[in-house]
Amino acid sequence: MISAAPSGQDHGYEEALDDPAEGAVEAGDLLDDPRTDAEALCLCSLLWSSSPVARTLTATLTPSDFERPVYRELFELIATQIEAGTPHDPASIAAALTQTGRAAGHRGTALSRALSDATMAGGAPEAAEHYAITVVCAAYRRGFHAAAASLTEAAEQLPQDQLFPHLVSIGRAQRTATQRLADICSLLGRPPTSRAGGKSETDTVKEQP
């Protein structure tokens, strides 16, 4: 089966434990120093941010912007707290894990560890927008890796008359992702990254027919 045209972010990962009843801990959940991990720093700054800033970030980011599945799930929980108008500090998130039954088993251990890592990562609340953009930029780049993999798969497996439509579908998805990145950079106060020649992602999108 050919991979669908990528949204830019959402990918699967190898499972490290195989207990689906309790939720598998995945390989990507066990790597990196949180002090140098943009996703951990983003979550840290979000945990300590004021409610107005936190609401802006959770309305802008999506779980699929996070590469590590455990950080996706943690972001979803934090966003749920913020949307409900309840405290989203580390102690409140830890309590929510317990109250929603997510603190048990292998997955609960991974989530609790991720919360602890994010809490102590050292992300300053005033840098929350910067970390959010960094996370989105990384997700945007992963989307191109996924697009390339999908095209390679298609070249090997799709009938000839489906190759170009598949390419067009991927191109449209990446164009949408490019516009989203430009919009987020504008919203959070950073100009889109310029290319050689002085053109930004926004300029590139506007030039497309």
N, C-alpha and C positions, 0 to 999 in steps of 0.2 A: 504494500500500500504506500502511495506517495504521500509525503508529508504535506499537510495543508499549507497554503500561503501563510507565512508567519505573521503574527500580530506585532512582532518586534521583541517580545520578551519571554513568552511562556514556553518553557522547555521541560522535558522529563529528566530525572536523575536516577543513578544507580542506587538501589536500596542496600543499606549496610546490615540491616536486621530484617528478618522475614517473618514478623508476627503481625499480620494485617489486622488482627483483632484489637491490638493495642496501638497500632500505628507504627510503621517502621521508621527507624532512625536512618536517615539517608547519608551517603558519603559526604555530600556538600554541607551537612550540618556539623561536621566535626573538624573543620579546617580554619586556619587563619587566626592571627592575633587580633582581637577586637579593636585594639588601639590603632591598628593600621587598616582596618576593614571599613570601607565607606558605608556599607549597609549597617554595621553595628553602630558607627558614629551617627548615622542618620537617625536610627531608632533611639539612641541615647539622647540626642538633642531634642527629639520629639517628646520623650518622656519628661524632660525638664522644661519644656517650652510652656509659655502662657497659653491659655485656651484659644485666643484669637489666632495666634500663629499656628497652633496645632490643628485648628479647624481648616485653615488654608492648606496646610500640607496634606492632611488626610483627604481633602477634596480634590487634590491635585495628583497625588501618587496613587498607584494601584498595587495590589499584592504582587502582580506579575512583574513589577519593576524590580523586585528583589530576586536575586538568583537563588539564594539558599531557601529551600522550602520552609525551614523552621522560622526564618525571618519573615517570610510571607505570612505565615499563620500568626506570628506575634504582631505584625503590623495590623492585620485584620482585627485582632482583639483590641489593640490600642485604639484603632479607628472607631470601633463599636462603642467603646467607653466615651470617646470624645463626642461622637454623634448623639449619645444619650445625655450629654451634659454632666457626666459623672467624672470624678477625678481620674487622671490618667498617669499619676506618678507611679514609680516602680512598686511600691507597697500595694497600691490599689490594683495594679495589673496582676500582681502575684495572687491577691485575694480573688480576683476574677477567674484566674486559672483554676483555683480550687473550687470556686462556686459553680463553675460550668463543667466540672468533671474532667478538665483537661490536664490536671496535674498528675494523673495516675499513669502508670505503665512506662514503657520505653519512650513514647512520644511525650508524655508529661515531663520526664526527666530531661529530654532534649529541649523542650520549651522553657523549663525552669532555668536550665543552663544558659540558654540564649538570652533570657531576660537578665540574668546575672551579668553575663558578658556585656550586654548592651548598657546596662546601668552603670558599669564601671569603665566603659570604653573611653570616656573623657570628651565626648562631644559637647561643645558649648552650645547652650540654647540660642545664643545670638548668631551662631553659624548654621542654624537649622536649614535655612533656604539653600545655602551653599552645598550642604551634604545631600539634600534632596535632589538638586540638579546633578550632582555627581552620580547618584544612583540611577537617575533617568538616563544620563549619557551612557553609562555602562550597559543598561538594558537596551538602549538604541543600537549600540554596536553589536550586542549579542544577536539582535534581530537580523543583522546582515550575515553573521555566521550561519544562522538558521536558514536564511534565504539561499545562501550558496549551497548548503547541504541539500536543501530541497531541490534545487536546480540540478545538482549532480545526480540525485536519485531519479529525478524525472527523465534526465537524458538516458538513463539506463533502462527505465521501466515503462515509461508512458508511450502510447501509440504516437506516431509522428504528428497526426493532426491535433493532438492535445498539447504539444510542447509549447507552442507560442501562447495559447490562452493561459497556460500555467505561468509562463513568464510574465504576462501582463498582470495576472492576479497578484503575483508577488510584488511586481513594481508598484501597483496601486497601494498595497499594504505598506510598503516602505515609504511611499510618498506621504501617506497618512501619518506614519510614525515620525517622519521628518517635520511635518507641520506641527504635530503635538509637541515635539522637543522645542521647536521655536516658540510656541505659545507658552510653554512652561518657563523657559528662560526669560521671556518677557514679563510674565506674571511675577516671578520670584526675583526679578531685578538684575539678571545677568544677560548681557547681549548674547545672542547665539554665536557660537564659535565661527570665526571667519576662516575661510580657506585662503590659499595662495591666490592673489588677485583681488582680495578684499571682499569676496562675496560670502554671505552668511547662508545658513540653512534656509532662512526665510526668503532670501533673494533667489536661491535655487528653486524653491517651490513655486515662487511667483513666475519664474521663467518657463515653467513647464506648461505645455498646451492643455 
